[in-house]
Amino acid sequence: MLLIRSVADKLGIPEDALEYYGKYTAKLRLELLENPQRRGRLILVTAITPTSRGEGKTVVSIGLTQALEKLGRRAAVTLRRHDEGRARRGGEPVVLGTLGPLRLRLRRRRLFVLVEERVKGMWRGRDPRNRLVFFADEADWTGKLASVRITRTGPWSLSGELESNPGAHESLVRSAYVIPLHAG
């Protein structure tokens, strides 16, 4: 692994623009943006799921940077951790990051889900805000409305348990999915 100082030298970043966090990590000071010496190009690598062989955004970003350097270009990759860190408070998992408070509010709430299909033994559907929701049940829920108590929140989906009395709020659920059409 290269020391962060040698990476900065390769990119032409002066010593006084670095704020060190050990030998391998540093932050760039904002003053560096005040006098840009040259303009670079940005390639943003984004995706939701990795390929079947496990190649995700990190692997693609690093490979792309190595390929550009092999072609003689000056290249650097900047990686960040995912929004969701994990911690525990009183034995209960706590989600950290920008989306953490939103996800925590969804846990233990009931969502009404329009069920689309069964995937890998779990029913998949969407709530009125178009969020993916997964739950397990033996009955056929295709095309039906389900009341699901959220037990887990992830970066791209929610999962929960089917409530025992979903019919109690059926009229409310129907109104959540009605799209009003206005004449003319």
N, C-alpha and C positions, 0 to 999 in steps of 0.2 A: 504494500500500500504506500502511495506517495504521501509525503508530508504536505500539509496544506500550503506551506511557504513555497515549495517547488511548483505546486499547481498555480499559485498566484503569480510566480515569476514567469511561467509559461504563457499566462494570459496577459502579462504586462500590468498587473495590479500592484500599485506601490505599497510599501510596508505600512505606511500610516493610514491606509484605507481599510486595514484588517483589524478585526476585534477577535482575538484568539479564544477558542474554547478547547484547549488541549492541542495536541500535535496534528490532529487530522481534521479539525473542524474550525471554521471561522465565519463570522458574519462580516458583510461589507458595510462600511459606513455610508450613510446617505450622501455625504459630501462628494463621493465619487461620481454621483449623477450630475453634479453641478457643472463639471467640465468634461463632457464626453469627448474622448479623443477620436473615437471611430464608432460607427454604427454597426451593430451586428444583426444577425437574423435569429429569429426565435422559431423553434419547432416545438409545438405543444403536443404531447402524446397523451391521449385520453381514451378511456374505454370503460365498459362496465364489468365485463367478465374476461378472464384469461382464455387462451385457446385450450383445446383438449390436451395439449402437451405441456400445459402449465406456463406458457410464455405470457407474461403480463406486461403492464406498462413499464415496470422497472427494467426488465430484461430487454425490451425493445429500445428503451431510451439509452441504455448503456451500449447495446450493440450498434445503434445508430451513431453514437458519439465516437466509438472506436472505428467505425467505417469511415466517417468523415476525417478523422485524424490520419487514417491510412492513406486517404486521398490527398493528404497534404494540407488540409484545412485546419485552422485553429478552432477547436471545439471543446465545450465543457457541458457537463450534464448537472442539473440541479434536481435533486430528489427531495421530496418532503414526505413526512409520515402521513398516514391516512388520518382523517379527522377524528376517528374514533380511537381513543386510548381507553384502557380499562383500569379501574381502581376498585377498591372495595371499601364500603362504609358499613360497619355493623354486620358484616357477612353478606350484604346485598351488593351485587355488581353496580358500579356507578359509571356511566358513560361520560367521558370528558371530551372537550372540543367544541366547535361552534354549533354542531347539531345536537350535542348532548342534552341540553335542557328540553328541546323539542321532543326528543325520543323518550326522555324520562316522563314527560307529561302523557305520552301515549300509552305507557305501560299501565296495565290493569284497567284501561278504559275499554268500553264496548264499542266496536265498530260494526256497521252493517256492510256486508260484503256481497257483491254480485259475483257468484262463482262461475268461473270460466271453464276449468278443466282440472283433471287429476294429473299430477306430475310427481313421479317417484314416490308414490304412496301418500302424497299430500294433496289436498285440494287447494287450488290457486284461484284467487279472485281479486277484485279491486273494490276499494271503498269509494264513496262519492268524490273524494279528492284524487282519485286515480292511483292510489298507492297500492302496491302489491301486498296481499295478505295471504298467508298460508295457514292451514289448519288440517288436522287429521280427523277422519270419521269414516265409518264403513258404508254409510248410506250414499246414494247417488245424489249429489248436489249440483250437477251440471245445469246451468241456467237459472238456478234458484237463489234466493236471498238468504244469507246466513247471518246470525248475530254471533260475533266472535269477540271474546275477551282477550286482549293483547297481553302476551306473556314475555315476548322477546322482540326487541327492536334492533334491526341491522341497518347497514348503510343504504341498502337498496330495497329492503322489504321488511314486513312485519310478520310475526307468527303468533298464533294464540290457540285458545281452546274454544270449541263450539259451546255456546251457552245452552243450558238445558231447556229453556222455554223461549225459543226464537220467535214464536208466533205472537207473543204478547205485544210486540211493537211493529207488527206487519204494516199497518197503515202509515206509520212514520217512515219506515224503510222505503215503501213505495214512493212516497212524496220526495225522498232524497234523490231518487233516480229519474224523476219526471223532468223532461226538458220542455219548457214552455215554448209554444210556437205562437208568434204574433202575426196577425194578418196585416198586410200591407202597407 
